[in-house]
Amino acid sequence: MTDVVLAVLAAGAGRRFAATHHKLDAVVDGRSLVWRAVSAAVASDVGPVAVVVGAHRPELPDGAVVVENERWEEGQATSVRAAIDWADRLGADAVVVGLGDQPFVPPAAWRLVARSTSPIAVATYGGQRRNPVRLAREVWPLVPTEGDEGARSVLGAHPDLVEEVICPGSGADIDTVEDLASWQNRSSTNSP
C-alpha cells in the first residue's frame, strides 16, 4: 500500500497550441514541457508517478508509469478519473494531480501539497490557485466523470474541505505558441 501517489495529466490534444508538433513536445530550457513536469514529480520522491496519456504519447523521463486514458476526448475529468483509478489499484490514500503543460512546478511544490492532511489541498503561487491538487480517497467520489473540469469543480463545491498550500515556483501553463515564446524570452533574458 502506498500513502500518496502523483499523476501528471498529459492526455489532451493541445488544440490551442498552433504548431506542427504537440504542445507537450515544445521545448523550454532544453527539455520538453511534459518532460520537465514529469521530472519534477519524480524528483519530489513522494511516491509512484503516473503520466496519463491519450491523444499523444510524448517521450518521458524514467521513473514514471504510463496510464492510458481511452476517453481523453471527453474532457479533462476523464484523465483525473484515470489517475484516481490507478491510485485506487495501488491502494493509495491520496493522489496529487498536476498538468503536463506546467513545466515550472518544482519538486518542492509536489512535496508540500502531498504533505497536506486536508481532504483537498491546492497549490498557490502568488495567491493564485493552480496545480498540483491533492485529492484524498474520501473525496474521489466527488470528482466528475466527464467534462473539462477536473478537480476545480470539487474545490468550488466544497471550500470547507480545501487547504491552500503556498508553493515555490510557478503554476503557469503553456497553452499557446505565444505562451511558449513568452517563457522562452524570459529564459534567454535570464541566461548568463
Protein Blocks (a to p, Z undefined) as FASTA:
>chain_A
ZZbdcdddfkbgolmlccfbdfklpceehiafklmmmmmmmmnonmccddddfkbccddd
ehiacdddfklmnojklmmmmmmmmmmmnopabdcdddfklmkbcfklmmmmmmpcbfbd
cddeehiacddddddfklmmmpcfbdjbfklmmmmmmmmlpccdddehjfbdcfbfklmm
mmmmmmmmmpZZ
